[in-house]
């Protein structure tokens, strides 16, 4: 018999805490998986929109997509202005997207990708909680199980309760938005 099995059979307080924690963990995993599925679909949609917009862009002879901004300056995808002599050789048809349109689509795509990353980080943390809960080395205490339950409930509440996107910070210390996918 494992240490965890022994605790579950012989310590009613631990067993109640453990069952509550596992229930909270399961609920959090479901909500996070649902959010991830929706975030991935959104990221695919924004990538497709960006690709379609980029396909309509004017191209330099080296293949780079370029856009004209509101001021008439021709810019590449990174926002660098193109040599005016080179830009003057382009034959604009009038249907090409502006640099502002491109920037907006690229920002939406970056935000969608960041949302997926954030959700995957939460999903990984829930996996770590599950691993610790199922660890058989006898190190789990009732207090630790309650801490793990609290963390799972906090993650769950971030996806359940927020009517508006919630600003978060990811591992790279830049603000991103956790979208409400309900």
C-alpha distance (Angstrom), angle and dihedral (degrees) to the residues before:
residue distance angle dihedral
X1 . . .
X2 3.79 . .
X3 3.78 123.8 .
X4 3.79 90.4 -112.1
X5 3.81 92.0 50.7
X6 3.80 90.3 49.0
X7 3.82 91.6 51.8
X8 3.79 91.8 47.9
X9 3.80 91.6 51.3
X10 3.80 98.5 41.2
X11 3.80 108.2 31.3
X12 3.83 113.2 60.8
X13 3.82 93.3 -175.7
X14 3.80 90.9 52.9
X15 3.82 90.8 45.1
X16 3.83 92.6 53.4
X17 3.80 91.5 47.3
X18 3.80 91.4 46.2
X19 3.81 93.8 50.0
X20 3.82 91.8 48.0
X21 3.80 90.2 48.7
X22 3.80 93.5 48.8
X23 3.82 90.6 48.5
X24 3.81 91.1 49.9
X25 3.79 90.4 46.8
X26 3.80 92.6 50.4
X27 3.81 91.7 49.9
X28 3.80 91.8 47.9
X29 3.81 91.3 49.2
X30 3.82 91.0 52.2
X31 3.80 94.0 49.4
X32 3.80 93.3 45.2
X33 3.82 92.1 47.8
X34 3.80 90.2 50.9
X35 3.81 90.5 49.3
X36 3.80 90.4 47.9
X37 3.80 92.3 51.4
X38 3.81 90.3 51.6
X39 3.80 93.1 43.8
X40 3.80 92.1 51.2
X41 3.81 90.2 50.3
X42 3.81 89.8 49.9
X43 3.82 91.7 47.8
X44 3.81 90.5 50.8
X45 3.81 89.8 49.3
X46 3.81 93.9 49.8
X47 3.81 91.0 46.3
X48 3.79 90.4 51.8
X49 3.81 90.9 49.3
X50 3.80 90.7 49.2
X51 3.81 91.6 48.2
X52 3.81 91.6 49.3
X53 3.79 91.6 49.4
X54 3.81 92.2 46.9
X55 3.81 90.1 49.8
X56 3.83 88.2 60.2
X57 3.81 92.9 51.4
X58 3.78 124.8 109.2
X59 3.82 112.1 -102.1
X60 3.76 131.0 -142.4
X61 3.80 119.1 -137.1
X62 3.83 88.8 -97.9
X63 3.83 90.0 57.5
X64 3.79 98.1 -106.4
X65 3.80 115.6 144.0
X66 3.79 113.9 -123.7
X67 3.78 133.4 -170.9
X68 3.77 135.6 -165.7
X69 3.80 115.2 -125.6
X70 3.81 126.3 -145.4
X71 3.79 89.9 -88.7
X72 3.80 92.2 54.3
X73 3.81 94.2 -107.7
X74 3.81 113.3 141.3
X75 3.79 111.7 -131.1
X76 3.80 136.1 -177.3
X77 3.82 123.9 -129.9
X78 3.82 91.0 -83.7
X79 3.80 92.5 53.6
X80 3.80 95.4 -106.6
X81 3.79 113.4 144.7
X82 3.77 115.7 -117.6
X83 3.79 121.3 -127.4
X84 3.84 104.9 -87.2
X85 3.82 91.2 -132.3
X86 3.81 90.5 55.9
X87 3.81 91.5 42.2
X88 3.83 90.2 53.7
X89 3.82 89.8 61.6
X90 3.82 92.0 62.5
X91 3.77 117.8 101.3
X92 3.80 106.6 -144.3
X93 3.80 117.6 -154.6
X94 3.80 97.7 -166.2
X95 3.80 99.1 -116.2
X96 3.80 96.8 81.8
X97 3.79 115.8 117.3
X98 3.78 119.0 -108.3
X99 3.78 123.2 -114.7
X100 3.81 87.7 -111.7
X101 3.83 90.6 55.5
X102 3.78 89.8 48.8
X103 3.82 92.7 47.5
X104 3.79 91.4 50.2
X105 3.82 92.9 50.8
X106 3.79 92.0 44.9
X107 3.82 91.3 50.8
X108 3.82 90.8 49.5
X109 3.81 89.3 50.5
X110 3.81 92.2 48.3
X111 3.80 90.8 49.7
X112 3.81 91.6 49.3
X113 3.81 90.7 50.1
X114 3.81 90.7 48.0
X115 3.81 90.5 51.2
X116 3.81 90.1 53.9
X117 3.79 90.2 49.6
X118 3.80 92.6 50.4
X119 3.79 92.6 48.8
X120 3.80 90.9 48.3
X121 3.82 88.8 52.6
X122 3.81 90.2 53.1
X123 3.78 89.6 46.4
X124 3.80 90.2 52.0
X125 3.81 90.6 50.1
X126 3.80 89.9 52.3
X127 3.81 87.9 51.1
X128 3.79 89.5 53.4
X129 3.81 89.8 50.4
X130 3.81 90.6 50.7
X131 3.81 91.0 48.7
X132 3.79 91.0 51.5
X133 3.81 92.0 46.1
X134 3.80 90.5 53.0
X135 3.79 94.7 42.9
X136 3.75 109.5 125.8
X137 3.80 100.2 -159.0
X138 3.82 94.8 101.8
X139 3.80 94.1 -116.3
X140 3.82 95.9 118.2
X141 3.76 116.2 107.5
X142 3.78 129.5 -174.0
X143 3.80 88.9 -109.4
X144 3.79 93.0 52.0
X145 3.81 91.5 47.5
X146 3.82 88.8 52.9
X147 3.83 90.5 49.7
X148 3.80 90.0 51.8
X149 3.81 90.8 48.1
X150 3.81 90.4 50.6
X151 3.80 91.0 51.9
X152 3.82 92.3 48.3
X153 3.81 89.8 49.0
X154 3.81 90.9 49.2
X155 3.80 91.6 52.5
X156 3.80 89.7 46.3
X157 3.80 91.8 50.9
X158 3.81 91.7 51.9
X159 3.80 88.2 63.4
X160 3.80 99.0 34.3
X161 3.78 105.4 44.0
X162 3.79 107.2 36.4
X163 3.82 110.9 100.5
X164 3.80 89.2 -179.8
X165 3.80 127.1 40.6
X166 3.80 111.1 -80.4
X167 3.80 118.1 -133.6
X168 3.80 111.7 -126.8
X169 3.74 135.2 171.9
X170 3.76 119.7 -130.3
X171 3.76 130.4 -153.7
X172 3.82 92.6 -79.9
X173 3.83 90.6 58.3
X174 3.77 98.0 -118.0
X175 3.77 123.6 126.4
X176 3.77 116.4 -106.4
X177 3.76 133.1 167.7
X178 3.76 126.2 -113.9
X179 3.79 101.6 -148.0
X180 3.78 124.8 -137.8
X181 3.78 104.2 -119.6
X182 3.79 98.9 -178.5
